[in-house]
Amino acid sequence: MKSSVLTRYRVMAYVTAVMLLILCACMVAKYGFDTGKDLTLVVSQVHGVLYIIYLIFAFDLGSKAKWPFGKLLWVLLSGTIPTAAFFVERKVVREVQPLLADASPALSKA
């Protein structure tokens, strides 16, 4: 497995998690203070598109890492729970790093 697969997942996990937190703040402003209706619409649509990209990259990583279905489902759903993606991303990186080390070719000395 290439390290770029993990990098893509990590970037999208952080971006999706931050956008979800921004969306939560917009929802509080919209429903709690009756302001920011248009901003909430834009942020929700942007988060939706980014979440779809996150799903693609997470599924790609999970299929290459040969995760069981339950683990893959948890990683995919972590983009819908505020702050969960931050914690799941850290755990995924710790588990996938050894797979990257095993896949890297040994450097030969000339």
C-alpha positions in Angstrom: 0.0 0.0 0.0 1.3 3.5 -0.8 1.6 6.1 1.8 -0.5 8.5 -0.4 -3.6 6.4 0.4 -3.1 7.1 4.1 -2.3 10.8 3.5 -5.4 11.3 1.4 -7.5 9.7 4.1 -5.9 11.8 6.9 -6.4 15.1 5.0 -10.0 14.3 4.3 -10.6 13.1 7.9 -9.4 16.4 9.3 -11.2 18.6 6.7 -14.5 16.7 7.2 -14.2 16.9 11.0 -13.5 20.6 10.9 -16.4 21.3 8.5 -18.7 19.2 10.7 -17.8 21.4 13.7 -18.4 24.5 11.7 -21.7 23.1 10.6 -22.7 22.4 14.2 -21.9 26.0 15.1 -24.0 27.2 12.1 -26.9 25.0 13.2 -26.7 26.5 16.8 -26.7 30.0 15.3 -29.6 29.1 12.9 -31.9 27.4 15.4 -30.7 28.9 18.6 -30.4 32.6 17.6 -32.4 32.7 14.3 -29.5 33.9 12.3 -27.2 32.6 9.6 -29.7 30.7 7.5 -27.9 31.2 4.2 -24.5 30.4 5.7 -25.8 27.2 7.2 -27.1 26.1 3.8 -23.7 26.7 2.2 -21.7 25.0 4.9 -24.1 22.0 5.0 -23.7 21.5 1.2 -19.9 21.9 1.3 -19.7 19.4 4.2 -21.9 17.0 2.2 -19.6 17.1 -0.8 -16.5 16.8 1.4 -18.0 13.9 3.3 -18.6 12.0 0.0 -14.9 12.5 -0.9 -14.0 11.3 2.7 -16.1 8.2 2.2 -14.3 7.4 -1.1 -10.8 7.8 0.5 -11.8 5.9 3.7 -13.2 3.0 1.7 -10.1 2.9 -0.5 -7.9 2.8 2.6 -10.1 0.2 4.3 -10.1 -2.1 1.2 -6.3 -1.9 0.8 -5.8 -2.5 4.6 -8.3 -5.4 4.4 -10.4 -4.2 7.3 -13.4 -6.2 8.4 -16.8 -4.7 7.6 -17.5 -3.5 11.1 -14.3 -1.5 11.4 -14.8 0.0 7.9 -18.3 1.0 8.9 -17.1 2.7 12.1 -14.5 4.7 10.1 -17.0 5.7 7.5 -19.5 6.8 10.1 -17.0 8.8 12.1 -17.3 11.6 9.7 -20.9 12.2 10.9 -20.2 12.4 14.6 -18.6 15.7 15.7 -15.0 15.3 16.9 -15.1 11.5 16.3 -13.1 11.7 13.1 -10.1 13.3 15.0 -9.9 10.3 17.4 -10.6 7.6 14.7 -8.0 9.2 12.4 -5.3 8.8 15.1 -6.2 5.2 15.7 -6.3 4.4 12.0 -2.8 6.0 11.5 -1.3 3.9 14.3 -2.8 0.7 12.8 -1.9 1.4 9.2 1.7 2.7 9.7 3.1 -0.8 10.1 1.4 -1.9 6.9 3.2 0.9 5.1 6.5 -0.1 6.6 6.0 -3.7 5.4 5.1 -2.6 1.9 8.0 -0.3 1.4 10.8 -1.9 -0.6 14.1 -2.5 1.1 16.8 0.0 0.1 19.8 -1.6 -1.4 23.3 -0.3 -0.9 25.4 0.1 -4.1 
